[in-house]
């Protein structure tokens, strides 16, 4: 795959057209292209039309997730094309009776089983994360910092839940406020300077960036426990104050070192420098 190409990726030398929605931070893929690869159908449009009708008649939730985007066709003209997000592409694969789809189905079953096991024994998730990070080439120092950041993040989200903050949008709002205060950038701005799209921002931070992010989150957690906010607006104020503590530390480091703590380097570039 060419992750830097916002239009096309290759799978077994066959093209899949895609688009990244900056606002939703979601990849959308051309369903016709996915069907053509997994079925070897000579008329993938007809195959998808039949499958789409089947999903509709069955009342499948996936049918309602279809998004139409304009993609360039072989005649260089742009046409509206049915698309799915990554999650719904994986759900679509489960509806395709094809030998080529079987490896994906087995993988999905394994992932589901792993998550069930990890929910019963969280240490398994930590062990898997360590293995994955090592395989990606991260240093042991960075891995230790990253695993610590996961623990501190959980403590913060547990505290937010205790004060009535809802997961999803409200978590994202508070995280964005906190990040803006300590890093001087919103999460989207931070990702942009590192050339990221859907990738996890923390997985692309340097050790010092991770340390300051941890300081922001632990400060916010402790302030919340002390102040005991009762609504989202009060939590916003606490997120700003917690982020500012780490922001002041960042500015102090930068004034004494003469260089920015916030790096434009992503994970791959950071690992190459180690």
CORNORGI-V181553 format. One record per pair of residues at least 12 apart in sequence whose ideal C-beta (glycine too) atoms are under 10 Angstrom apart, sorted by the first residue. I is the first residue (numbers start at 0). J is the second residue. Records with the same first field share a line. If there is no record, write none. Layout:
I->J  J
This chain:
0->15  17
2->26  194  195  196  197  198  267
3->194  196
4->17
5->17  18  19  26  196
6->18  19  70  71
7->29  32  70  71
8->26  28  32
10->32  33  36  37
11->36  99
12->36
13->32  33  35  36
14->29  32  35  36
15->28  29  30  31  32  33  35  36  88
16->28  29  31  32  33  68  70  71  72  80  82
17->29  32  33  68  70  82  85  88
18->66  68  69  70  80  82
19->196  197
20->66  68  84  196  197
21->187  190  191  196
22->187
23->84  197
24->171  186  187  190  195  196  197  198
25->66  83  84  85  86  87  196  197
26->82  83  84  85  86  88  196  197
27->66  67  68  70  80  81  82  83  84  85  87  88
28->68  80  82  83  84  85  87  88  91
29->43  47  68  70  80  81  82  83  88
30->43  44  47  50  51  65  66  80  81  82  83  87  88  91
31->43  44  46  47  48  70  72  80  81  82
32->47  70  80  82
33->47  82  83  88  91  92  95  100
34->46  47  48  50  51  81  91  92  95  97
35->47
36->97  99  100
37->91  92  95  97  98  99  100  101  103
38->50  95  96  97  98  99  100
39->97  98  99
40->97
44->81
46->95  97
47->81  91  95
48->81
50->62  91  94  95
51->65  81  91
53->94
54->90  91  94
57->94
59->90  91  94
60->87  90
61->83  86  87  88  90  91  93  94
62->87
63->87
64->82  83  84  86  87  88  90  91
65->81  82  83  87  91
66->80  81  82  83  84  87
67->79  80  81  82
68->80  81  82
69->82
70->82
85->197
88->103
89->103  104  106  107  110
90->107
91->103
92->104  106  107
93->107  108
113->127
121->153
124->149
125->146  149  150
128->142  145  146  149
129->142  143  145  146
131->202
132->145  146  202  266
135->202  266  267  270
136->266  267  269  270  271  273
137->202  266  269  270  273
138->206  269  270  273
140->206  273
141->202  204  205  206  209  266  269  270  273
143->206
144->201  204  205  206  207  208  209  210  212  213
145->199  201  202  204  206  209  213
147->209  210  213  217
148->201  202  204  209  210  212  213  216  217
149->201  213
150->213
151->212  213  214  215  216  217  219  220
152->174  201  212  213  216  217  220
153->216
154->216  217  219  220  221  224
155->170  173  174  177  213  215  216  217  218  219  220  221  223  238  241
156->170  173  174  216  220
157->220
158->216  219  220  221  222  223  224  227  228  234  237
159->173  174  219  220  223  228  231  234  237  238
161->223  224  227
162->223  224  226  227  228  229  230  231  233  234  237
163->228  229  230  231  234
164->223  228  230  231  234  235  238
165->231
169->231  234  235
171->186
172->231  234  235  238
173->219  223  231  234  235  237  238  239  241  242
174->186  200  212  215  216  219  238  242
175->187  188  189  238  242
176->219  234  235  236  237  238  239  241  242
177->212  215  216  218  219  235  237  238  239  240  241  242  243  245  246
178->200  212  215  216  238  242  245  246
179->238  239  242  246
180->215  219  238  239  240  241  242  243  244  245  246  247  249
181->208  211  212  214  215  216  218  219  239  241  242  243  244  245  246  247  248  249  250  260  261
182->200  204  208  211  212  215  242  245  246  249  260  261
183->242  246  249  250  259  260  261
184->261
186->200
187->200
188->261
189->203  204  208  261  263
190->203  265
191->263
192->261  262  263  264  265
193->208  261  262  263  264  265  266  268  269
194->263  264  265  267  268
195->265  266
198->265  266
199->266
200->212  265
201->213  266
202->265  266
203->262  264  265  266  267  268  269
204->261  262  264  265  266  269
205->260  261  262  264  266  268  269  272  273
206->269  273
207->249  252  256  260  261  262
208->249  260  261  262  264  269
210->245  248  249  252  260
211->242  244  245  246  248  249  252  260  261
212->242  245
213->245
214->241  242  244  245  246  247  248  249
215->238  241  242  243  244  245  246  248  249
216->238  241  242  245
217->241  244  245
218->237  238  240  241  242  243  244  245  248
219->234  237  238  239  240  241  242  243  244  245
220->237  241
221->237  241  244
222->234  236  237  238  240  241  244
223->237  238  240  241
224->237
225->237
226->240
248->260
249->261
